[in-house]
Amino acid sequence: MRVAIAEDGVLLREGLSRLLSEAGFDVVAQCGDAEDLMLKVRSYALDVVIVDIRLPPTHSDEGLRAALEIRASHPSVGVLVLSQYVEPGLAMQLLADSPEGVGYLLKDRIGDVKDFVFSLRRVADGGSALDPMIVSTLLSRQRDDDPFTRLTPREREVLVLMAEGRSNQGIGDKLVITTRAVEKYVSTIFSKLGLPSTGTESKRVLAVLAFLRS
């Protein structure tokens, strides 16, 4: 699995490269800015890119704009965006069209190597990976008529894990409950939110995100 990393912090970039190489990825490019990343995307047959949301020269949204360009021009390339802070607005912009093959994680999450590698593989395979803090922040922005208020604490837990891109089995393993129990929670969540049940993880995430945007 071929990866390019765009991160202006040398230590983090080198650390990511070593971590991923040890996990079996082929790190074919390391970039310090968005312009170099786009050159590498056009030059190599990549499976996934990791890009900091803020890159030189202004450290504002260069990484995000590069991610959006890759999503538009190279849809077969997965994009995993890293951020230092919870920025729901930028997350929603990245996920506006579809959550397939895209991830948004906080840099602190990299401390859990197993979860990070799993998230990267999921994005490269066309799935999605949202940091639970991003999802929780979105869910906390409730209106007076917000149907999310009808969810129980356990149902909210399941929804957060579902929005991360986890399968029913993955949710069950995380919460230490049976897959059958997860299926019931998922069915109830969609019923309470007025959303149709769908057959794939990405469509489920897309439905949740579409509802949040509304």
C-alpha positions in Angstrom: 0.0 0.0 0.0 1.7 3.2 -1.3 1.6 6.3 1.0 2.6 9.9 0.7 3.0 12.1 3.8 2.6 15.9 3.8 3.6 17.4 7.2 5.9 20.3 7.8 7.0 19.1 11.2 10.1 17.1 10.4 10.0 14.9 13.6 6.4 14.0 13.1 6.9 13.3 9.4 9.8 11.1 10.0 8.1 9.4 12.9 5.0 8.7 10.8 7.2 7.3 8.0 9.0 4.9 10.3 5.8 3.9 12.0 4.1 3.1 8.7 7.1 1.4 7.2 7.2 -1.0 10.2 3.5 -1.6 9.7 4.0 -2.8 6.2 3.2 0.4 4.2 5.4 1.6 1.3 6.1 5.3 2.1 7.0 6.6 -1.3 7.1 10.3 -0.6 7.5 12.8 2.3 6.5 16.4 1.7 6.8 19.6 3.6 4.2 21.6 1.8 1.0 21.2 -0.3 2.6 22.0 -3.6 5.2 19.2 -3.3 2.4 16.9 -2.2 0.4 17.6 -5.4 3.5 17.0 -7.5 3.9 13.6 -5.8 0.2 12.7 -6.2 0.5 13.4 -10.0 3.8 11.5 -10.2 3.2 8.3 -8.2 0.4 5.7 -8.2 -0.6 6.3 -4.6 -3.2 4.4 -2.5 -3.5 7.0 0.3 -2.1 10.3 1.4 -1.7 11.7 4.9 -1.9 15.5 5.0 -1.7 18.1 7.8 -4.6 20.5 7.5 -2.3 23.5 7.9 0.8 23.6 5.8 3.3 26.3 4.6 3.5 29.1 3.6 0.6 30.5 5.6 -0.4 27.5 7.8 -4.0 28.3 7.3 -5.8 25.8 5.0 -3.3 24.7 2.4 -3.5 21.1 3.5 -7.3 21.1 3.3 -7.3 22.7 -0.2 -4.8 20.0 -1.3 -7.0 17.3 0.2 -10.1 18.7 -1.6 -8.1 18.8 -4.9 -7.0 15.2 -4.5 -10.5 14.2 -3.8 -11.8 15.9 -6.9 -8.9 15.0 -9.3 -7.7 11.6 -8.0 -10.8 9.9 -6.4 -9.1 6.6 -6.2 -6.5 8.0 -3.7 -7.7 7.9 -0.1 -7.1 11.1 2.0 -6.4 11.1 5.7 -6.3 14.6 7.1 -4.6 15.4 10.4 -5.4 18.4 12.6 -4.1 19.7 15.9 -7.5 21.0 16.9 -11.2 20.1 16.6 -12.4 22.0 13.6 -15.9 20.7 12.7 -16.4 23.2 9.9 -13.3 22.1 8.0 -14.3 18.4 8.7 -17.7 19.0 7.1 -16.2 20.7 4.1 -13.9 17.7 3.5 -16.8 15.3 3.9 -19.3 17.4 1.9 -19.7 15.1 -1.0 -19.0 11.7 0.4 -17.1 10.1 3.4 -15.8 7.3 1.2 -12.0 7.1 1.2 -11.5 10.0 3.6 -10.5 10.4 7.2 -10.2 13.3 9.7 -8.1 12.6 12.8 -6.6 14.6 15.6 -2.8 14.3 15.8 -3.0 13.2 19.4 -4.7 10.0 18.1 -1.4 9.0 16.4 -0.3 8.0 19.9 -2.5 4.9 19.5 -0.5 3.2 16.8 -2.9 0.2 16.3 -5.9 2.5 15.9 -4.1 4.9 13.6 -2.8 2.1 11.3 -6.3 0.6 11.2 -7.9 4.0 10.3 -5.3 4.5 7.5 -6.0 1.1 6.0 -9.7 1.7 6.2 -9.4 5.0 4.3 -7.1 3.5 1.7 -9.7 0.8 1.1 -12.4 3.3 0.5 -13.9 3.5 4.0 -13.9 6.4 6.4 -12.3 7.4 9.7 -13.5 10.3 11.8 -12.0 11.2 15.1 -14.6 10.6 17.9 -14.0 14.0 19.3 -15.0 15.5 15.9 -18.2 13.5 15.9 -19.0 14.3 19.6 -18.5 18.0 18.9 -21.0 17.8 16.0 -23.5 15.9 18.1 -23.2 18.4 20.9 -24.5 21.2 18.7 -28.1 20.5 19.3 -31.1 22.6 18.3 -34.3 22.8 20.4 -36.0 20.4 17.9 -32.9 18.2 17.5 -33.8 14.5 17.3 -30.4 13.6 18.8 -31.9 14.5 22.1 -34.0 11.5 21.8 -31.0 9.1 21.8 -30.0 7.3 24.9 -26.4 7.6 26.1 -25.6 4.1 24.7 -27.2 4.9 21.4 -25.0 8.0 21.2 -22.0 5.9 21.8 -23.0 3.6 19.0 -23.6 6.5 16.7 -20.2 8.0 17.4 -18.5 4.6 16.6 -20.6 4.2 13.5 -19.6 7.7 12.3 -16.0 6.7 12.8 -16.6 4.0 10.2 -16.6 1.0 12.4 -18.6 -2.1 11.4 -21.2 -3.6 13.7 -18.7 -6.2 14.7 -16.1 -3.4 15.4 -18.7 -1.5 17.5 -19.6 -4.7 19.4 -15.9 -5.4 20.2 -15.4 -1.8 21.4 -18.4 -1.7 23.6 -18.2 -5.4 24.6 -21.7 -6.2 23.4 -23.0 -8.7 20.9 -23.3 -7.9 17.2 -27.1 -8.6 17.5 -27.3 -5.9 20.2 -25.4 -3.5 17.9 -27.8 -4.2 15.1 -30.8 -3.3 17.3 -29.1 -0.1 18.5 -28.4 0.9 14.9 -31.9 0.2 13.8 -33.3 2.3 16.7 -30.9 5.1 15.9 -32.0 5.4 12.3 -35.6 5.1 13.4 -35.3 8.0 15.9 -33.4 10.2 13.4 -35.8 9.4 10.5 -32.9 8.0 8.4 -33.2 4.9 6.2 -31.2 1.9 7.1 -28.5 1.2 4.5 -26.2 -1.7 3.6 -22.7 -0.4 3.9 -20.6 1.5 6.5 -19.9 4.4 4.2 -23.6 4.9 3.3 -24.4 4.9 7.0 -21.8 7.5 7.8 -23.0 9.6 4.8 -26.5 9.5 6.1 -25.5 10.6 9.6 -23.3 13.4 8.1 -26.1 14.5 5.7 -28.4 14.8 8.7 -25.9 16.8 10.7 -25.5 19.2 7.8 -29.2 19.8 7.6 
